[in-house]
Amino acid sequence: MNRPDLRLDAEPVWSRGVNPHVTEFVRSGTGAQKQARVRPFASDTRGSKWSPVYRAHTYHTQVPPEVIESYIAHYTTTGQTVMDPFCGSGMAGVAAL
């Protein structure tokens, strides 16, 4: 699998065109594999807004990580990548860990 080297200390690169690495990234991931059909998540979830992780910093639409964990556990398997396209308070990343 040939993926571009990504360095966190590198300067950001902006372009007006299509990212040349997107097609290769999509083909190399689970999009190229057969996806198992998963039933929709239909369960109650509970979380606490008083945990130390939740209260580390405030964000107006923040969701407790234990609520997000329920969805991640339902829709993924161990080792899969979780994407948070909205990048809000970071609780999806905390829950994925």
C-alpha positions in Angstrom: 0.0 0.0 0.0 1.6 3.2 -1.1 0.4 6.1 1.0 2.0 9.5 1.1 4.3 10.3 4.0 2.3 12.5 6.4 4.3 14.5 8.9 2.6 16.5 11.6 5.4 19.1 11.6 5.1 19.8 7.9 3.6 23.0 6.6 0.0 22.7 5.5 -0.5 22.5 1.7 -3.5 24.2 0.1 -4.7 23.6 -3.4 -7.7 24.7 -5.5 -7.9 21.3 -7.2 -8.7 17.8 -6.1 -6.5 16.2 -3.5 -4.4 13.7 -5.6 -4.2 11.2 -2.7 -8.0 10.8 -2.1 -8.6 8.1 -4.7 -5.7 6.0 -3.6 -6.8 6.4 0.1 -10.4 5.3 -0.6 -9.3 2.3 -2.7 -6.9 1.1 -0.1 -9.4 1.2 2.7 -12.6 -0.6 3.5 -14.3 0.9 0.5 -12.6 -1.6 -1.7 -13.6 -4.5 0.6 -17.0 -6.1 1.0 -19.0 -4.3 3.7 -21.1 -6.4 6.0 -24.6 -5.1 6.4 -25.1 -3.7 9.9 -28.5 -3.1 11.5 -29.1 0.5 12.5 -28.1 1.3 16.1 -31.4 1.4 18.0 -30.6 1.5 21.7 -30.6 4.1 24.5 -27.3 5.5 25.5 -26.2 7.3 28.7 -23.3 9.5 29.5 -22.2 11.8 32.2 -21.3 15.5 31.7 -19.4 15.3 35.0 -16.5 13.0 34.0 -13.0 14.6 34.1 -12.5 13.9 30.4 -15.8 15.7 29.5 -15.0 18.7 31.7 -11.4 19.1 30.4 -12.7 21.8 28.1 -16.1 23.0 27.2 -17.7 23.1 23.8 -21.3 24.0 23.1 -22.3 20.8 21.3 -20.0 18.4 23.2 -21.2 14.8 23.6 -20.0 12.6 26.4 -17.5 10.1 25.0 -19.2 7.1 26.5 -22.2 7.8 24.3 -20.0 7.9 21.2 -18.3 4.7 22.3 -21.7 2.9 21.9 -21.9 3.9 18.3 -18.3 3.1 17.5 -18.6 -0.3 19.1 -21.7 -1.0 17.0 -20.5 0.1 13.6 -16.8 -0.8 13.7 -14.5 -3.7 14.6 -11.2 -3.5 16.4 -8.5 -1.9 14.3 -10.7 0.1 12.0 -10.2 3.8 11.5 -12.8 6.2 12.9 -13.3 9.5 11.1 -14.8 12.6 12.8 -15.6 14.9 9.8 -16.9 17.7 12.0 -13.9 17.8 14.4 -15.7 19.6 17.2 -14.7 19.0 20.8 -12.6 15.9 20.0 -14.8 13.5 22.0 -15.1 11.1 19.0 -11.3 10.7 19.1 -11.4 10.1 22.8 -14.2 7.6 22.4 -12.3 5.8 19.6 -9.3 5.3 21.8 
